[in-house]
């Protein structure tokens, strides 16, 4: 089976070498890459948070992202101060209760091989503050930011093709 596959691949490689140069260049693999700009977060002193968000988005887009070059710019991050705030009495009676929602804001563009914009839009994504698991376990905020990053990447994939 392995020998048959090797023979088939060698045959395809040989056949493509007989194509004219312009036909070979049209068949080139699409240019791809992911750039996640978190400089707005870093400018606010959120260096560790920016690194977490950048890794989460980059990893998810690299695994399941749109084809082409993807440029993502993250402009804001907001984590709810208290995970258990949903449904407290102060919120129910209009006393300024906690929504229990984390936010990540930014925009993205998917660029074609010649730099043309194929898709793009601003995004504001949310995740429940409980997305990081139990609030009393170490690393809860990191898990919350990772959930936001994966959520953001999911919307890039949906709108970016």
N, CA, C and O of each residue as an XYZ file, in Angstrom:
644
protein
N       0.818     -1.187      0.000
C       0.000      0.000      0.000
C       0.870      1.262      0.000
O       0.605      2.211     -0.738
N       1.914      1.258      0.840
C       2.814      2.397      0.922
C       3.539      2.601     -0.408
O       3.738      3.736     -0.841
N       3.929      1.513     -1.048
C       4.622      1.603     -2.336
C       3.699      2.188     -3.407
O       4.139      2.968     -4.251
N       2.428      1.812     -3.371
C       1.461      2.333     -4.336
C       1.266      3.838     -4.145
O       1.200      4.592     -5.116
N       1.176      4.262     -2.896
C       1.024      5.682     -2.606
C       2.254      6.470     -3.053
O       2.120      7.558     -3.613
N       3.431      5.939     -2.815
C       4.670      6.588     -3.237
C       4.724      6.712     -4.754
O       5.120      7.750     -5.284
N       4.327      5.650     -5.451
C       4.315      5.664     -6.909
C       3.329      6.709     -7.431
O       3.632      7.429     -8.382
N       2.165      6.791     -6.817
C       1.155      7.758     -7.231
C       1.662      9.190     -7.032
O       1.498     10.028     -7.919
N       2.271      9.478     -5.890
C       2.795     10.818     -5.628
C       3.924     11.177     -6.585
O       4.005     12.316     -7.045
N       4.790     10.224     -6.887
C       5.882     10.475     -7.828
C       5.336     10.766     -9.219
O       5.851     11.638     -9.919
N       4.296     10.040     -9.623
C       3.680     10.257    -10.929
C       3.068     11.645    -11.016
O       3.221     12.333    -12.025
N       2.371     12.061     -9.954
C       1.772     13.398     -9.951
C       2.841     14.486    -10.004
O       2.675     15.479    -10.712
N       3.920     14.315     -9.275
C       5.005     15.303     -9.284
C       5.635     15.407    -10.662
O       5.924     16.507    -11.132
N       5.851     14.272    -11.312
C       6.435     14.267    -12.642
C       5.493     14.911    -13.644
O       5.932     15.690    -14.490
N       4.212     14.601    -13.562
C       3.230     15.167    -14.498
C       3.142     16.677    -14.349
O       2.999     17.384    -15.347
N       3.225     17.189    -13.121
C       3.114     18.639    -12.939
C       4.350     19.377    -13.455
O       4.274     20.570    -13.749
N       5.463     18.699    -13.566
C       6.663     19.370    -14.065
C       6.572     19.676    -15.555
O       7.337     20.496    -16.062
N       5.644     19.026    -16.267
C       5.470     19.278    -17.692
C       4.483     20.402    -17.973
O       4.290     20.773    -19.131
N       3.858     20.947    -16.941
C       2.933     22.060    -17.126
C       3.713     23.333    -17.440
O       4.841     23.492    -16.973
N       3.133     24.239    -18.219
C       3.788     25.525    -18.449
C       3.977     26.268    -17.119
O       3.242     26.030    -16.160
N       4.958     27.161    -17.072
C       5.289     27.875    -15.833
C       4.091     28.633    -15.279
O       3.877     28.644    -14.067
N       3.297     29.274    -16.156
C       2.164     30.050    -15.651
C       1.099     29.151    -15.032
O       0.420     29.571    -14.096
N       0.937     27.950    -15.518
C      -0.024     27.022    -14.923
C       0.473     26.541    -13.569
O      -0.321     26.370    -12.644
N       1.775     26.320    -13.441
C       2.323     25.889    -12.157
C       2.170     26.984    -11.109
O       1.877     26.686     -9.952
N       2.361     28.248    -11.490
C       2.259     29.331    -10.514
C       0.815     29.540    -10.069
O       0.585     29.929     -8.924
N      -0.161     29.295    -10.937
C      -1.564     29.429    -10.547
C      -1.952     28.376     -9.527
O      -2.855     28.597     -8.719
N      -1.284     27.238     -9.553
C      -1.625     26.149     -8.657
C      -0.872     26.234     -7.335
O      -0.976     25.326     -6.510
N      -0.131     27.287     -7.123
C       0.660     27.409     -5.894
C      -0.252     27.395     -4.674
O      -1.405     27.820     -4.740
N       0.272     26.908     -3.578
C      -0.490     26.849     -2.337
C      -0.850     28.260     -1.889
O      -0.075     29.192     -2.102
N      -2.005     28.425     -1.277
C      -2.396     29.755     -0.820
C      -1.444     30.258      0.263
O      -0.946     29.491      1.088
N      -1.211     31.544      0.236
C      -0.380     32.153      1.259
C      -1.163     32.101      2.565
O      -2.344     32.446      2.597
N      -0.517     31.677      3.627
C      -1.243     31.613      4.882
C      -0.361     32.125      6.003
O       0.863     32.181      5.883
N      -0.990     32.485      7.063
C      -0.299     32.961      8.243
C      -1.273     33.670      9.149
O      -2.323     34.138      8.708
N      -0.931     33.747     10.388
C      -1.790     34.391     11.379
C      -0.973     35.447     12.108
O       0.107     35.162     12.625
N      -1.492     36.661     12.146
C      -0.896     37.731     12.932
C      -1.951     38.174     13.936
O      -3.054     38.565     13.555
N      -1.612     38.113     15.206
C      -2.517     38.571     16.259
C      -1.850     39.748     16.951
O      -0.896     39.577     17.710
N      -2.356     40.934     16.686
C      -1.815     42.171     17.235
C      -2.505     42.472     18.567
O      -3.699     42.772     18.600
N      -1.760     42.391     19.643
C      -2.297     42.668     20.980
C      -1.615     43.899     21.588
O      -1.575     44.059     22.808
N      -1.083     44.758     20.727
C      -0.339     45.922     21.208
C      -1.210     46.869     22.044
O      -0.695     47.547     22.932
N      -2.507     46.924     21.777
C      -3.391     47.787     22.576
C      -3.466     47.297     24.018
O      -3.526     48.103     24.946
N      -3.463     45.991     24.206
C      -3.470     45.443     25.570
C      -2.127     45.704     26.255
O      -2.079     46.072     27.429
N      -1.051     45.512     25.517
C       0.284     45.755     26.078
C       0.449     47.220     26.479
O       1.063     47.520     27.503
N      -0.099     48.130     25.674
C       0.003     49.562     25.970
C      -0.702     49.897     27.286
O      -0.345     50.877     27.940
N      -1.681     49.112     27.678
C      -2.393     49.314     28.946
C      -1.713     48.587     30.098
O      -2.213     48.596     31.223
N      -0.561     47.949     29.820
C       0.164     47.237     30.862
C      -0.302     45.812     31.074
O       0.076     45.183     32.063
N      -1.109     45.290     30.175
C      -1.648     43.930     30.296
C      -0.794     42.943     29.509
O      -1.298     42.239     28.634
N       0.488     42.895     29.819
C       1.430     42.082     29.057
C       1.135     40.592     29.181
O       1.063     39.895     28.169
N       0.963     40.098     30.392
C       0.688     38.666     30.581
C      -0.644     38.287     29.934
O      -0.757     37.238     29.299
N      -1.640     39.139     30.100
C      -2.952     38.884     29.512
C      -2.868     38.880     27.988
O      -3.482     38.045     27.323
N      -2.093     39.830     27.442
C      -1.920     39.898     25.989
C      -1.289     38.616     25.462
O      -1.699     38.109     24.417
N      -0.300     38.088     26.172
C       0.350     36.840     25.750
C      -0.631     35.678     25.738
O      -0.626     34.871     24.808
N      -1.466     35.586     26.757
C      -2.444     34.498     26.842
C      -3.443     34.591     25.692
O      -3.722     33.599     25.019
N      -3.973     35.781     25.476
C      -4.956     35.986     24.396
C      -4.318     35.691     23.048
O      -4.919     35.020     22.208
N      -3.114     36.183     22.838
C      -2.421     35.972     21.565
C      -2.213     34.485     21.279
O      -2.473     34.023     20.168
N      -1.750     33.744     22.274
C      -1.537     32.292     22.100
C      -2.842     31.561     21.827
O      -2.894     30.689     20.960
N      -3.897     31.908     22.557
C      -5.176     31.220     22.393
C      -5.751     31.440     20.995
O      -6.207     30.496     20.350
N      -5.726     32.682     20.535
C      -6.280     32.986     19.209
C      -5.404     32.376     18.120
O      -5.914     31.734     17.202
N      -4.101     32.571     18.215
C      -3.190     32.035     17.189
C      -3.317     30.526     17.059
O      -3.389     29.994     15.951
N      -3.344     29.842     18.190
C      -3.440     28.385     18.161
C      -4.729     27.898     17.539
O      -4.726     26.957     16.745
N      -5.830     28.534     17.897
C      -7.132     28.114     17.362
C      -7.243     28.418     15.875
O      -7.757     27.595     15.117
N      -6.772     29.581     15.445
C      -6.824     29.933     14.020
C      -5.909     29.016     13.220
O      -6.268     28.595     12.121
N      -4.737     28.701     13.751
C      -3.814     27.812     13.041
C      -4.431     26.428     12.839
O      -4.215     25.792     11.808
N      -5.194     25.967     13.823
C      -5.841     24.651     13.710
C      -7.064     24.674     12.815
O      -7.255     23.769     12.002
N      -7.896     25.699     12.954
C      -9.207     25.684     12.301
C      -9.577     27.008     11.657
O     -10.762     27.330     11.568
N      -8.612     27.776     11.211
C      -8.918     29.109     10.718
C      -9.255     29.159      9.245
O      -9.182     28.149      8.545
N      -9.625     30.339      8.780
C      -9.894     30.520      7.356
C      -8.605     30.425      6.541
O      -7.509     30.607      7.072
N      -8.748     30.138      5.248
C      -7.602     30.084      4.355
C      -7.139     31.504      4.053
O      -7.941     32.438      4.039
N      -5.865     31.656      3.817
C      -5.313     32.968      3.522
C      -4.587     33.527      4.731
O      -4.459     32.868      5.763
N      -4.121     34.742      4.584
C      -3.460     35.414      5.705
C      -4.528     36.048      6.572
O      -5.448     36.689      6.064
N      -4.410     35.872      7.860
C      -5.387     36.407      8.797
C      -4.672     37.410      9.693
O      -3.670     37.088     10.331
N      -5.200     38.626      9.733
C      -4.659     39.662     10.608
C      -5.734     40.012     11.625
O      -6.819     40.468     11.263
N      -5.428     39.796     12.891
C      -6.373     40.032     13.978
C      -5.786     41.110     14.878
O      -4.599     41.092     15.205
N      -6.633     42.040     15.267
C      -6.219     43.110     16.180
C      -7.152     43.075     17.380
O      -8.363     43.246     17.238
N      -6.587     42.853     18.556
C      -7.362     42.842     19.799
C      -7.207     44.214     20.441
O      -6.092     44.682     20.673
N      -8.344     44.856     20.726
C      -8.292     46.222     21.239
C      -8.723     46.350     22.701
O      -8.362     47.326     23.359
N      -9.487     45.389     23.219
C      -9.949     45.526     24.605
C     -10.254     44.168     25.211
O     -10.660     43.231     24.523
N     -10.050     44.090     26.507
C     -10.324     42.885     27.291
C     -10.962     43.329     28.589
O     -10.485     44.260     29.239
N     -12.036     42.665     28.964
C     -12.686     42.969     30.223
C     -13.099     41.669     30.894
O     -13.870     40.888     30.337
N     -12.579     41.444     32.095
C     -12.961     40.285     32.890
C     -13.798     40.769     34.067
O     -13.424     41.716     34.759
N     -14.926     40.116     34.289
C     -15.777     40.436     35.420
C     -15.001     40.216     36.716
O     -14.260     39.241     36.845
N     -15.171     41.108     37.653
C     -14.410     41.037     38.895
C     -14.832     39.877     39.788
O     -14.000     39.333     40.515
N     -16.090     39.490     39.753
C     -16.583     38.448     40.640
C     -17.402     37.453     39.841
O     -18.445     37.807     39.289
N     -16.947     36.228     39.775
C     -17.609     35.205     38.965
C     -18.993     34.884     39.494
O     -19.886     34.582     38.702
N     -19.202     34.935     40.785
C     -20.479     34.522     41.362
C     -21.540     35.595     41.370
O     -22.529     35.452     42.088
N     -21.389     36.663     40.609
C     -22.313     37.786     40.677
C     -23.634     37.599     39.976
O     -24.541     38.399     40.206
N     -23.805     36.612     39.147
C     -25.050     36.440     38.400
C     -26.171     36.086     39.364
O     -26.039     35.168     40.173
N     -27.264     36.811     39.274
C     -28.450     36.486     40.049
C     -28.434     36.986     41.473
O     -29.292     36.592     42.263
N     -27.483     37.847     41.837
C     -27.508     38.342     43.214
C     -28.627     39.360     43.373
O     -29.103     39.913     42.382
N     -29.050     39.613     44.595
C     -30.199     40.481     44.841
C     -29.983     41.898     44.348
O     -30.920     42.527     43.855
N     -28.770     42.415     44.470
C     -28.518     43.788     44.031
C     -28.794     43.926     42.542
O     -29.370     44.923     42.108
N     -28.391     42.942     41.760
C     -28.638     42.996     40.324
C     -30.106     42.830     39.980
O     -30.606     43.483     39.064
N     -30.784     41.985     40.686
C     -32.180     41.709     40.389
C     -33.048     42.932     40.636
O     -34.051     43.125     39.949
N     -32.684     43.751     41.595
C     -33.496     44.920     41.917
C     -32.908     46.198     41.352
O     -33.251     47.292     41.801
N     -32.031     46.074     40.376
C     -31.497     47.257     39.712
C     -30.435     47.980     40.519
O     -30.190     49.164     40.287
N     -29.803     47.303     41.453
C     -28.811     47.956     42.296
C     -27.400     47.841     41.767
O     -26.451     47.958     42.543
N     -27.221     47.614     40.472
C     -25.881     47.575     39.907
C     -25.205     46.236     40.082
O     -24.007     46.178     40.358
N     -25.944     45.171     39.928
C     -25.380     43.835     40.058
C     -24.399     43.512     38.946
O     -24.219     44.305     38.021
N     -23.779     42.379     39.029
C     -22.726     41.961     38.113
C     -23.311     41.102     37.007
O     -24.128     40.221     37.277
N     -22.915     41.338     35.784
C     -23.456     40.563     34.668
C     -22.826     39.189     34.547
O     -23.422     38.304     33.933
N     -21.646     38.978     35.109
C     -20.997     37.681     35.019
C     -20.481     37.359     33.642
O     -20.352     36.186     33.293
N     -20.178     38.379     32.840
C     -19.754     38.178     31.459
C     -18.396     38.816     31.217
O     -18.145     39.947     31.633
N     -17.515     38.071     30.533
C     -16.213     38.579     30.112
C     -16.309     39.009     28.647
O     -17.110     38.461     27.889
N     -15.496     39.987     28.251
C     -15.555     40.535     26.898
C     -14.166     40.596     26.266
O     -13.164     40.821     26.945
N     -14.133     40.390     24.951
C     -12.917     40.591     24.166
C     -13.327     41.303     22.887
O     -14.222     40.850     22.173
N     -12.671     42.413     22.604
C     -13.043     43.231     21.458
C     -11.867     43.403     20.518
O     -10.716     43.464     20.950
N     -12.164     43.481     19.227
C     -11.133     43.698     18.217
C     -11.722     43.631     16.832
O     -12.920     43.845     16.645
N     -10.887     43.337     15.866
C     -11.340     43.178     14.491
C     -10.400     42.220     13.770
O      -9.352     41.845     14.296
N     -10.787     41.834     12.568
C      -9.939     40.929     11.793
C     -10.104     41.211     10.312
O     -11.093     41.797      9.870
N      -9.103     40.776      9.558
C      -9.146     40.783      8.098
C      -8.517     39.498      7.599
O      -7.500     39.043      8.121
N      -9.136     38.920      6.579
C      -8.554     37.789      5.877
C      -8.068     38.348      4.549
O      -8.844     38.921      3.784
N      -6.773     38.176      4.281
C      -6.167     38.737      3.078
C      -5.865     37.639      2.076
O      -5.437     36.547      2.449
N      -6.089     37.933      0.799
C      -5.783     36.995     -0.268
C      -4.312     37.038     -0.630
O      -3.537     37.772     -0.017
N      -3.925     36.254     -1.624
C      -2.512     36.154     -2.001
C      -1.903     37.475     -2.470
O      -0.693     37.668     -2.353
N      -2.718     38.379     -2.997
C      -2.216     39.670     -3.478
C      -2.498     40.799     -2.501
O      -2.400     41.971     -2.862
N      -2.848     40.456     -1.261
C      -3.101     41.470     -0.251
C      -4.513     42.010     -0.249
O      -4.824     42.892      0.551
N      -5.378     41.513     -1.115
C      -6.756     41.992     -1.152
C      -7.527     41.469      0.060
O      -7.298     40.347      0.512
N      -8.436     42.285      0.580
C      -9.232     41.903      1.742
C     -10.375     41.003      1.267
O     -11.242     41.428      0.502
N     -10.356     39.765      1.730
C     -11.395     38.800      1.361
C     -12.563     38.842      2.340
O     -13.708     38.602      1.958
N     -12.273     39.146      3.593
C     -13.312     39.223      4.622
C     -12.750     40.016      5.786
O     -11.535     40.132      5.948
N     -13.640     40.555      6.586
C     -13.207     41.275      7.774
C     -14.366     41.982      8.424
O     -15.379     42.272      7.788
N     -14.202     42.255      9.702
C     -15.235     42.974     10.446
C     -14.774     43.178     11.874
O     -13.870     42.488     12.345
N     -15.396     44.131     12.573
C     -15.133     44.275     14.004
C     -15.862     43.164     14.763
O     -16.897     42.673     14.312
N     -15.324     42.776     15.900
C     -15.940     41.732     16.718
C     -15.935     42.141     18.184
O     -14.978     42.740     18.676
N     -16.997     41.814     18.856
C     -17.089     41.911     20.305
C     -17.645     40.566     20.758
O     -18.819     40.269     20.536
N     -16.810     39.764     21.386
C     -17.248     38.439     21.809
C     -17.350     38.385     23.327
O     -16.663     39.110     24.046
N     -18.219     37.511     23.782
C     -18.438     37.350     25.213
C     -18.292     35.884     25.596
O     -18.412     34.985     24.764
N     -18.039     35.678     26.844
C     -18.032     34.334     27.424
C     -18.464     34.494     28.875
O     -18.146     35.498     29.512
N     -19.174     33.528     29.390
C     -19.540     33.630     30.805
C     -18.281     33.615     31.672
O     -17.303     32.939     31.353
N     -18.319     34.358     32.753
C     -17.167     34.397     33.649
C     -16.864     33.012     34.209
O     -15.748     32.757     34.664
N     -17.828     32.135     34.180
C     -17.626     30.772     34.675
C     -16.897     29.885     33.666
O     -16.654     28.710     33.944
N     -16.545     30.427     32.505
C     -15.892     29.618     31.470
C     -14.516     29.116     31.895
O     -13.978     28.195     31.282
N     -13.952     29.703     32.921
C     -12.656     29.259     33.425
C     -12.752     28.187     34.492
O     -11.742     27.773     35.061
N     -13.966     27.741     34.763
C     -14.142     26.726     35.791
C     -14.328     27.357     37.156
O     -14.686     28.530     37.266
N     -14.086     26.581     38.186
C     -14.301     27.035     39.557
C     -13.405     28.228     39.878
O     -12.200     28.187     39.632
N     -13.989     29.284     40.425
C     -13.262     30.520     40.684
C     -12.168     30.354     41.722
O     -11.226     31.147     41.753
N     -12.268     29.355     42.560
C     -11.301     29.184     43.636
C     -10.081     28.348     43.235
O      -9.148     28.203     44.024
N     -10.081     27.800     42.023
C      -8.929     27.018     41.570
C      -7.874     27.931     40.960
O      -8.217     28.930     40.328
N      -6.601     27.607     41.138
C      -5.542     28.435     40.544
C      -5.663     28.467     39.015
O      -6.046     27.478     38.390
N      -5.335     29.605     38.435
C      -5.330     29.750     36.977
C      -6.680     30.039     36.358
O      -6.833     29.942     35.141
N      -7.666     30.393     37.175
C      -9.012     30.609     36.642
C      -9.037     31.753     35.622
O      -9.701     31.642     34.591
N      -8.327     32.844     35.895
C      -8.339     33.976     34.966
C      -7.674     33.615     33.642
O      -8.128     34.045     32.581
N      -6.616     32.839     33.697
C      -5.970     32.392     32.453
C      -6.941     31.549     31.630
O      -7.034     31.726     30.415
N      -7.657     30.642     32.271
C      -8.622     29.806     31.545
C      -9.761     30.647     30.981
O     -10.270     30.346     29.901
N     -10.165     31.685     31.684
C     -11.215     32.580     31.181
C     -10.732     33.305     29.921
O     -11.472     33.421     28.944
N      -9.489     33.790     29.951
C      -8.946     34.485     28.778
C      -8.760     33.526     27.602
O      -9.000     33.899     26.453
N      -8.339     32.302     27.880
C      -8.213     31.303     26.817
C      -9.568     31.009     26.190
O      -9.664     30.851     24.973
N     -10.614     30.934     27.004
C     -11.966     30.714     26.479
C     -12.393     31.886     25.594
O     -12.985     31.684     24.534
N     -12.093     33.104     26.031
C     -12.409     34.277     25.205
C     -11.657     34.226     23.876
O     -12.229     34.509     22.823
N     -10.375     33.865     23.927
C      -9.571     33.782     22.706
C     -10.122     32.740     21.734
O     -10.207     32.995     20.533
N     -10.496     31.569     22.248
C     -11.075     30.522     21.385
C     -12.400     30.979     20.798
O     -12.698     30.709     19.635
N     -13.195     31.674     21.608
C     -14.469     32.201     21.146
C     -14.250     33.215     20.022
O     -14.934     33.173     18.999
N     -13.299     34.118     20.216
C     -12.972     35.124     19.200
C     -12.551     34.433     17.902
O     -13.019     34.787     16.820
N     -11.667     33.450     18.021
C     -11.195     32.718     16.841
C     -12.343     31.999     16.140
O     -12.358     31.905     14.912
N     -13.290     31.498     16.902
C     -14.447     30.839     16.298
C     -15.264     31.783     15.436
O     -15.737     31.407     14.363
N     -15.428     33.013     15.909
C     -16.165     33.994     15.102
C     -15.351     34.441     13.888
O     -15.923     34.711     12.832
N     -14.045     34.522     14.019
C     -13.202     34.818     12.848
C     -13.381     33.715     11.802
O     -13.513     33.993     10.610
N     -13.384     32.487     12.254
C     -13.572     31.351     11.338
C     -14.959     31.429     10.669
O     -15.088     31.192      9.468
N     -15.970     31.756     11.446
C     -17.333     31.819     10.906
C     -17.479     32.924      9.858
O     -18.022     32.690      8.778
N     -16.998     34.121     10.176
C     -17.152     35.249      9.258
C     -16.050     35.334      8.218
O     -16.216     35.994      7.192
N     -14.915     34.670      8.471
C     -13.788     34.785      7.565
C     -13.727     33.723      6.494
O     -12.893     33.791      5.591
N     -14.598     32.752      6.585
C     -14.637     31.714      5.548
C     -13.864     30.550      5.910
O     -13.797     29.590      5.142
